[in-house]
């Protein structure tokens, strides 16, 4: 399904948005926008993601702008953040310093079409991911927001924060379990081989003793 919703805002002022499907994405996006743009840290550059049911809201804050998109959960994060980076470059190039003072939705009529075009490109064109990998724009995604999304939006149960480190922690956990299983299997086979070797040694030693006592390898004296 790809990217379904996109928004560009300055603080809490929405400059442009576009939705490719009927949903409450705009409502949720504005709730997120209202909360993350509170305080003294709202001008710091950051990338953060929030899950909502089967969808994820990706938010990029840079140069006093907040760029946000909603994508399918299975779509990953590399392409959505590449989309947001591209949108940031396009709106700065198109409007320049006007973005610092424009009223709400002043750019929506024109820039919503750009949002639509780029959403379609990043959702459906296989070159989008390839170009992003070649440019290396998203090799380091910084995440500075650590609050749980239930606290951020002051609602319960259905929203949670996805921090970039979560993926790495999950991967490390899976890798650790695999190594643990491999280690247990290797240890089990080692114990089995040791047990078999000890049994063979015991049988050989017992045979040698019996052969010595029975004065012959055929044990004829002991079998009479």
Secondary structure, 3 states (H helix, E strand, C coil): CCEEEEEEEECCEEEEEEECCCCCHHHHHHHHHHHHCCCCCCCCCEEEEEEECCEEEEEEEECCEEEEEEEEHHHCCHHHHHHHHHHHHHHHHHHHHHHHCCCCCCCHHHHHHHHHHHHHHHHHCCHHHHHHHHHCCCCCCCCCCCCCHHHHHCCCCCEEEECHHHHHHHHHHHHHHHHHHHHHHHHHHHHHHHHHHHHHHHHHHHHHHHHHHCCCCCCHHHHC
